[in-house]
C-alpha cells in the first residue's frame, strides 16, 4: 500500500512578494496578509503551459515559527486561459525566510485545462522576502 502518492511534477513557479499587511498581533502569533505574483512553467502533462499568477495569502505565524494559512488566486496562461486555485498550507519560518507545504485545488472553464478540475497538487515552497520558488506535484 502506498501511503504518500506523490506523482509527477506539474508546475514550477518563481514568485515575487508584492504587498504585505499585519492584520493582528496576539498571544497566538502574528496574523498577516500578503500578495504575490509569479511566473509558472508546466512539466509532464502540463508541458508547454506558461502562465502568470496572482495570489493572496492569509498567514498566521506562531511564536514557535510554525506558520499556517490559506491562499487563493488566479493564473492566466499565455493562451488566455484562466485557472483559479486555492491552497491550504503549513510550514516553518526563520529570520531569513521559510518553507511551507500544502495542497492546491483548481477550477477552470477552459476545455484545454479541464483536467485540472479533478487534480490535487502537493506544493512545496521555499523563499524569503524578495523571491521564492513553488513546486507543484500531482497527488494521485
C-alpha positions in Angstrom: 0.0 0.0 0.0 1.3 3.5 -0.9 0.9 5.9 2.0 2.0 9.1 0.2 1.3 9.0 -3.5 3.1 12.0 -5.0 3.1 11.9 -8.7 4.9 13.8 -11.4 6.0 17.4 -11.2 3.3 19.6 -13.0 4.4 23.2 -12.4 7.3 25.3 -11.1 6.7 28.9 -10.2 9.1 31.8 -9.4 7.3 34.2 -7.1 7.8 37.7 -6.0 6.1 39.2 -2.9 4.2 42.4 -3.9 2.4 43.6 -0.7 2.2 42.9 3.0 -0.1 43.9 5.8 -0.2 42.9 9.5 -3.8 42.1 10.4 -3.4 41.3 14.1 -0.8 40.5 16.8 -1.7 38.4 19.9 -0.6 35.6 22.1 -1.4 33.1 19.3 1.0 34.9 16.9 1.1 37.4 14.1 -1.6 37.3 11.5 -0.7 38.8 8.2 -1.9 39.0 4.6 0.3 39.3 1.6 0.1 39.3 -2.2 2.4 37.6 -4.6 2.9 37.4 -8.4 4.6 34.7 -10.2 5.7 33.1 -13.5 4.6 29.5 -14.0 6.2 26.8 -16.2 4.5 23.5 -16.9 6.1 20.0 -16.8 4.8 16.5 -17.5 1.2 16.6 -18.6 1.3 20.4 -18.1 4.3 20.6 -20.5 4.1 23.8 -22.7 2.0 25.8 -20.2 3.4 29.2 -19.4 1.3 31.4 -17.1 1.4 34.4 -14.9 -0.1 34.1 -11.4 -1.5 36.5 -8.8 -2.5 35.4 -5.3 -3.3 36.5 -1.8 -2.2 34.6 1.3 -3.7 34.8 4.8 -1.0 33.7 7.2 -0.6 33.0 11.0 3.0 32.8 12.3 3.1 31.3 15.9 5.8 32.3 18.3 7.4 28.9 17.6 7.9 29.9 14.0 5.3 27.4 12.7 3.0 29.1 10.1 -0.4 28.0 8.8 -2.6 29.6 6.3 -4.8 29.7 3.2 -4.3 31.3 -0.2 -6.2 31.8 -3.4 -5.6 33.3 -6.7 -5.7 33.1 -10.5 -3.2 32.0 -13.1 -3.6 33.2 -16.7 -1.8 31.3 -19.5 -0.1 32.9 -22.4 -3.0 31.4 -24.5 -5.5 33.4 -22.5 -7.0 30.6 -20.4 -7.6 31.3 -16.7 -7.5 28.9 -13.7 -8.4 29.8 -10.2 -6.7 28.0 -7.3 -7.0 27.5 -3.5 -4.2 26.5 -1.2 -4.1 25.3 2.4 -0.6 25.1 3.9 1.7 24.8 6.9 5.4 25.5 7.3 8.2 27.0 9.3 9.7 30.4 9.2 13.1 31.8 10.2 14.8 35.1 10.2 15.9 34.6 6.6 12.8 33.1 5.0 10.7 30.0 5.2 9.5 26.7 3.8 5.9 25.5 3.5 3.9 22.7 2.0 0.3 22.4 1.3 -2.4 21.1 -1.1 -3.7 23.1 -4.1 -7.0 22.6 -5.9 -8.0 24.2 -9.2 -11.1 25.3 -11.1 -11.3 26.4 -14.7 -13.8 26.7 -17.5 -11.1 26.1 -20.1 -11.7 22.9 -22.1 -7.9 22.5 -22.7 -7.2 22.7 -19.0 -10.3 20.9 -17.7 -8.1 18.1 -16.4 -7.1 20.5 -13.6 -10.6 20.5 -12.2 -10.0 16.9 -10.8 -6.3 17.5 -9.9 -4.9 18.0 -6.4 -1.3 19.1 -6.1 1.1 19.0 -3.2 3.1 22.2 -3.3 6.4 22.9 -1.7 7.6 26.5 -1.3 10.9 27.9 -0.3 11.6 31.7 -0.2 12.4 34.9 1.6 11.1 38.4 1.5 12.4 39.0 -2.1 11.9 35.8 -4.1 10.6 32.3 -3.8 10.1 29.0 -5.7 7.0 26.9 -5.6 7.0 23.3 -6.9 3.7 21.5 -7.7 3.4 17.7 -7.8 0.3 15.8 -8.7 -1.2 13.9 -5.8 -2.7 10.7 -7.0 
